[in-house]
């Protein structure tokens, strides 16, 4: 049986052959109280009018038109 590292390498090669590429994301842990507090502070500091403007723009250029 192949080593785990060899199996992973073979899997990546098969995926690359199919035109896929592995992508790893490191994101804040939303379960953490410290992270939730920081996000709450940042959201509270947002300018509502600017955010509404940004959301309106996103909706206007979105390819999903609600049909």
C-alpha positions, 0 to 999 in steps of 0.5 A: 500500500502506498504512503499517504503522501504518495496517495495524496500526490497521485490524487492531485495529479489526477485532479490536475489532469482533469483541469482542477487545482487544489485551493486551501483557505484559512478563515476566521473561526466563527465559533470563537467568541473573540472572532464574533466580538471583533466582527460585531465591532466591525459591522457596528462601525459600517456606514449604512448608506455606503453599504446600501450603495455597495449592495445596490451595485452588486445587485445591478451587476449580478448575473442572477436577476431573480427570475 
